[in-house]
């Protein structure tokens, strides 16, 4: 059994690196065939005053006149040595620019994920404990309504209510101009966190509720009740224990979906993170920056899915046999 699982692990790791390579090739070629001129990103408004000779010279210096396959091979060689080039827009090494932004996305993303994971689990438990009672029916209806609201629309509503009408919370940014205390950063995080969590909370809570309710109808639970076991012991000690592996696997697979929602929220709130940086890079054809950001996002998503599959294979030996 151990050898079978190691075989699955090796295949998944190999598939991971192949997927990253394919992703890099697709993103590179697609970014090069867009109609947006990358010189606009590099030179800004000055490009409008440049002659055609100057533009050709600039493209030659940036290596943009070479055939796309030649550009990709050159980029890949440099990337494998750790050189991802400079950002056309920021005139800095792309890794330096990303380091300045990635901590904001990590704070927002990790907090959203933790709150979502714990909140959905507790909400699902509450609904399962009160199955078909008033509290359960009310939460189900409210959750269904909130889950139907798109994240960008939820973000706009939050900005209108809490920033424009009430003036309680800032509408954009990660901190006030000139820095900001811990409290200031937390105030800037409140609305993005709510928008990120609210769009996914009920989906996962509903999954937990249904899994727990289904588990409570199992034969061993019926037998436990017949023996006089308390409902709280049945739900928390037996049902929850059996449901947790599936829930953890579900959350791992859903990292890509949650990360995409975080990027969208960043764009709406003008939150200076990786999502906002990706949007700006795509808009201005900042090729080198866009490549690294897409690869970074791809690595996180593919790694999360790979880990989820490995967890499933570890928990369910039949999956490992099927992979073989």
N, C-alpha and C positions, 0 to 999 in steps of 0.2 A: 504493500500500500504506500509506503514511504517513497519508493522508487517511482511509482505512478504519479504521485503528487509533485515530485521533483521534475518529472518529465513535463507536466503541465506548466510548472513554474518557468522552465527553460523556454518553452514555446511562447509563453506570454511575454517574457522579456524580449525575445527575438521579434515578436510581433510589435512590441512597443517601439523599438528602434526603427523598424521598417516603416511604421506608421508616421513617426516623426520625420523621416526622410521624405516620404511621399507628401506629407503636409508642406514641408519646406519648398519642394519643387512646385506644387500647385500654387501656393501663395506667391512665390517668386514670379512665375509666368503670368499669373492673373494680374499682379500689380504692374507688370511691365506693359501690358496691352491696354491699360486704361488711357482715355484721351487726355487726362490731366498732365500738364507739363511739370515734371519735378523741379525744373529750374525756378518755377514760381515759388516753390517751397524754399529753395536754397537762397535765392536772391530777393525774394519779395517783390515789391513794386518796382525795383530797379530793372527787373527783367524787361519791362515794357520799353525802356529806353535803350536796350541793347540791340545792336545790329545782328543780322543773321550770322555774320562771321564770328562775332563775339559769342553768340549762343552755341554755335558749333564747337568753338574752342572750349567753352565751359562744359559742354556735354562730353567732349573728348577727355578733359581732365577728370571728370567724374566717372568715366568709363561707360557712358550711356550710349555711345555710338556702336559699340560692339554688338554682335548678334546675341540674342537672349540666352541661348545655351552657353555661350562663352562667358557671359556675365554671371550665370548661375554657378558654373564650375569655379570661377574665380572667387565668388562669394563663399561657396561651400568650403574651399580650401582655407580661406581666412577664418571662417566661422569655426572650423575644427581646431584651429590654433588659438581660439579665444578672441579673435578680432572681428567684431561685428560692424565695424565702420562707424562713421559719424552721422549724427542726425542732420538732415538737410535744413531743418527748421531752426534747431537750437545750436547748431555749429559746435556740438560737443559729442563725445563718445556716447553711443546710445545707452550703454550700460550705466553711465553716470546719471543720465536723465531718468532712466527707469528706477534707479535706486532712490531717487528723490521722491518718486511717486508711489512706488510699490508698497511702502509702509502704510500709506493711507488706505490702499485697497485691502491690505492684509488685516488692518484694524476693522474696517467695515465688513469685509467678507467673513472673517473668523467670528466676529461678534454675531453677525446675522446667522451664520451656520449653527453656532452654539445655542443661541436663543431659539432658533427654529427647531433644532433637534430636541431640546428639553421641552419647549413649549408645546410642540405637536404631541410628544409622548404624554405629557401631563393632561393635555386637552382630550386626547384619545382615551386615557384612563378615566377621566371624569365622565365622558359620554358613555363609556362601557359600564361604569359603575351605576349610572342612572339610565340604563338602556330603556328607551320608549317612555321615559318619564318627561315631565315638563322641561327640566333643565336640558336634557338630551335633545328634545325636539327643537327647543329655542336655539341651542348652539348649532345644530345642524342647519337650520334655516339661515341664521346669521353667517355661518361659515360659507354656505353655498353662495350667498350674495357677495361677500367679500372676495371669494375666489374667482368670481366672474368679472371683477374689475381689473382691467389691464394695469400693469405696474406703472407705466408712464402717466396714466390717468389718475391713479391713486396718488402719485407724487405731486401732480399739479393740484389736486384737491387739497392735499396737506399744506402745500405752499400757500394756496389762497386763504385757507382757514387760519392756520397758525402763524403765518408770516405777514400776510397782507391785512387780513381783518383784525386779528388779535395782536399781532406784533410780538408774540411770545418767543418765537424761535427764528434763527437766521434761515434765509431761503437758499443760500448757496455757500460754497467754500468748505474748507475743513477747519479753518480757524480765522480769527479776525486779523486784520492787517497789522503787521508788526509782531506776529507771533501768536500768543494766546496761552492762557493758563489751562490746566487740566479741565477745569469746569467749562471754559470756553470751547474747548475741543468736544467735550461731551454734548454741549448744547448744539453744536453743528452736526453731531452724529445722530441726534434723536430722530429727525424726520427721514433721513436716508435709511436708518435702521427700520423704522416702522414700514416704509414703503417696500423695503427688501423682504421683510418677514411676512407682512400681511398678505402678499400675493401668493405665498406658498404654504402658509401655516395650515390652513384647513385641509389642503390636499393630503398632507402627510398625517394630520390628526385623524382624518376620516379613514385613512388606510389602517392606522393603529386601532381605531374604534372597531372597524369591521373584523380585523384579525382577532382582536380580543373577544368580541362577541361570538365569533365562530368557534373560538377555542373553548368558550364556556359551555358550548353545546356538545363537546366531545364526550365520549363514553366514560373516560376516566374521571371527568369532572362530575358527571351524573353520579358515579359511584362514590366520589368524595363527598358530595352533598348528602347522599344516602347515609353515609357514616357520621354525618353531623359536623363536617368541617365548615368553619366559618366562611362566609362569602369573601371577606377581606383576604383571608389566607389563600383561598382559591384564586382570586384575581391577581394578587400581588406576588405570591410565592410560586404559583404553578403556571397560570396563563401568561403572565408577563415574562417569565423566564423562557417559555417556549416561543414567544413572539419576538423577543429582542433580537435574535440572530437575523431574522428576515427583515426587521426594521433597520438594523445597522447596514445590512446589505443594500436595502432600498436607498438609504441616505447616501451611501458611497456612490451608487450609480447616478444619483441625482446631483452630484457636485457640478456637472457641466450646466445643468439647467439653472441651478442657483447662482452660479458664477455669471451666466449670461444676464440674469436679472440684476445682479449687482452692477454690471457694466452699464446697463440701461439706466439704472437709478443714478449712477455717477454722472451720466450725460445730462439728465434732467436737472439735477441739483448743482451742476457745475462743480462737482466734487473732484479735486485734483488727484485722481488715481489712475490706474492702468486703463480702466474703461474709457475715461475721458481722453487719455493720451492716445488710445487706439483710434478713437473717432477723429481726433485732430490729424493723426498720421494718415489715415485713409483719405481724409478730405483734402489734404495738401500733397499727397503722393510722396510722403517722407519714407522712401523705400526701405532704407536700412532699419529705421525705427519700426515700421510696420512688420517687417519680417521677424524681428526679435519678439515683438509683442504677440504676434500670431503663434509663433513657436512656443513661447512661454505659456500662453493660454492652452495650446494644444497639449503640451506636456502635462499640465495639471489635469486636464480632462481625460486624456488617455490613461494617465497613471491612476486616476481615481477609478475608472472603469476596470482597469487591469487588476487593481487591488480588490475591488468588489468581486470580480470573477474568481480570484484566488481564494478569497474568503469563502465563497460559495463552494468552491471545489474542496476546500478543507473541511467544511461542515457537512457537505454531501458527497460522499465517495463516488456515487454514481456519476456525478458530473465529471470527475477526473477520468473515469473509465470512458465516458463519451468523448472527451477531448482527445484521448489517445486513439 
